[in-house]
């Protein structure tokens, strides 16, 4: 046994489903949980936080399926995460939704890094 919980072919199917589902579908579930009266707009703001992926344009190659984004791209660093956490103190729903979206984005990408290591 190699220490992983699932085999390689299952991981190859699950990884993109979890990654893209986490970036596209889950933001609306988070919005519904946190801003039930305004969940659709909040969901769009959380979804818009995926724009932090524009920092991939600074990398060469732009897309590398084997690269962990966390710590590699400027908007995917601990410093960026600290900034996103600071946004949570702004008393505007949209600023907090953007912060939640950016932090969720980092969490999804971190999960992707774990899956790439094959330790899940």
N, C-alpha and C positions, 0 to 999 in steps of 0.2 A: 504494500500500500504506500502511495507517495505522500500521504498526509492531506490530500484534498478530499473534500466531501462529495464531489460529483466528478464524473469522468469528463474527458476532454471534449467529446462531441456534444454532450449536454451543455457544457460551459460555452461552447461556440455558439449555441443557439440562445442560451439565456443571457449572455453578456450584452449583446446589442439590444435585446428586449428590455432588460433592466435599465440600461444606460439611456436609451432614447425615451422609454416610458417615464423614467425619472425626470428627464428634462422637459417632456412635452405634456404628459398626462397628469402626473402627480402635482404640479403647481396649482392646478385647479382644485384638487382635493385639499391641499394646504389652505388655499384661499377660502374654500367653503368652511373649513374648520375654524379659521381665524377671523374672517370678515364675512360672516354669513349673509349680512344685509347687502353687501357689495361684492360678493364673491366672484362675479364674472369679470368686473373691472380689476379687482385685486389679482385674479388669476392671470389676466393679460400682463399686468405689471410684473408679477413673479416670472412669467414666461419671458418677458422682455429682458430680465436679468441674464438670460442666456447670451445676451450680446457681449458679455465678458469674454466670450470665445473669439471675439475679434482679435484678441492678442495672439491667436494662432497664426495670423497673417505675418507676424514678425519672425516666425520660425522657418527653418529650412530643414526638411520639407515642411510645408504648411500642415499637412496631415500625416501623422505616422501612427498607425494603429497599435504599435507596440510601445509607444511612449506614454509615460505617466504625465498628465498635465500638471498635477499638483507639484509646485516647486519649480517647474520648468518655465511656464509662461508667466509674465509679470502680473497679470490679474488673477493668477491662481497661486499666489504665494501667501505665506503667513501674514505678511504686512497688508496685503490686500484684504485678507480675511479679517484682520483687526479693524481695518477701515469699514468693512461691511458691518461689523458688530457695532461700531460707533454710530452708524446710520440708524440703528435701532432706537437710539435715544431721541431722535428727532420726532416731535409730536405730530407728525402728519402720516396718515394711513399709507399713502403712496410711497413715502420714504422707507417706512418700515416694511412694506411689501417688497420693495426693491432689495432691501437688506436681506430679508428672509429668502428671496429668490436667489440672490448671489451666494448666500451661505448654503442653501440647498444645492445649488449648482456645484459648489466645491465638495459637498458631501457625496453627491452622485459620482463626480469624477474620482474622488478618493476610493469609493467602492469599486470603480472601474480599475483603478490601480491594483487593488487587492485581487480582483479577478484575474488581472494580467499576470500576477505573480503565481497564480495557480494554487493559492493557499486556502481557498474557500471551499 
